[in-house]
Amino acid sequence: MVNRIMAIQFPQIANQFNKLKINPEATVDWWRNNLSSRYSKPPQWIYTKVIKSGNKAKKDTSSSWEDAEIFVRDRYNVSKRDLSDLKSFYPERYNSWMKSISDQIGIKNKSRNEE
C-alpha cells in the first residue's frame, strides 16, 4: 500500500520495487530513509480525495430520522449499530417505526421523502 501511495509522485521507483519483488518491510524502510531528508512533514500529494456522487443521497436518508434515533437510543438504551442493523434487515418496519416515533415526540422531517 505504501508503494502504491508513493507511486503518485515517484512512479518509476515504485514500478521498480514492484518488478523486483523486494521484501515489503525493506521497501518501506527505503521510502522512509530517502524521503525523510527531502520532506519535513507529509507532503500534500499523499492526501488524495475521492468524491463519490452517491454519498449525498445516502446522507440525506440516513440523517432524516436522526432526532428520532437519538430518542430511541436514549430511551431504550440501544446502540447505533443495533439501529443500523435493524434498518438494513427490516427497512419498511424501521421507516414506519421511526415515523411513528417522530410523530409522537413532535419531530417534523421536512427533508424526508415518503416512500
N, C-alpha and C positions, 0 to 999 in steps of 0.2 A: 504494500500500500504506500509506503514511503517513497519507493521508486516511482510509482505512478504519479504521486503529487510532484515530485521533483522533475518529472518529465515535462511539466508545464513550462518551466524555464530552461531546462537543460535536456532537451530530447535526445541528443546524440549520446551523451554519457549514460543516460538511463537505458537507452537501447543497447549499449554495450554490456551493461550489467545484466540485462535480460538474456543476451546471447551467450554470455559466459557461464551462466548458471552458477553464480557465486553464492556462497553462504549468505542468507539474508541478514544475519547479525553483523557480518563484516561489511556488507553494503551500507547498512545504517550507520555504522561507525565511520565509514569513509565519508558519507554525506555530512555527518556532524563535524568531523575534524576539518574537512576542507571548506565548508561553508561558514563555520563559526568565525573564521577570521574575516570573511567578507561582509557578514551581516551581524550587527549587534543585537537586533531584535528580529522577530519573524517578519519576513517581507510580505507586502500586500498581495503579491501574486499567489501566495499559498491559499488565501481565503477566497474561494470562488463561490458565487451564489448561483443557485438554480431556482428559477421561478416557474412554478407549475401553475397552469391555468385552472386546474380543478380545486385548488386549495380554498379559494374564496367561497365556493358553493358549499364545501364541507363545513367551513367555519360558521356560515350563516345557519345551517340546520343544526349544528351541534350546540351553538350558543343560544338558540332561541328559547330553550327551556332552562336556561342557566339558573334563574332565580328559583324556579320550582325544584330543580335538582339540589340546590343548596338547602332548601327547606326539607326535602326528603332525607338528605344525608344527616342533617342535624336532628330531625325528629325521630328517625328510625335507626340512627347510628349505622349507616351504610356507607361503604367506600365508593370512590369514583369508579373503581374497576368493576365493582358489582353492578353499578348502574350502566356502565358501558357494555358489560356482558348481557344484561337484560335488554338493552337497546339493540344489540346485534342479533340475539336469538329470537326475541319477540317484538319486532318493531311496531306492529299495529297496536298491540296491548300497551306497549311503552308510551306511544304517542297519545293514546286515549287516556291513559293514567295521568300523564303529565298535563294534559289539557284539563282534566277534571280537577287536579290539584291546583293548577294555576287559576282556574275559575273560583275555587273555594277560598284561596287566600288572596284573591283580588289582583292577580298579575295579568296585565294585558300584553299580549305578544303581537305587536303590530307588524313586525318583520316576518312572522311565520306564515308561510303559505299552507293553507289547509289542503290535505290530500283527499 
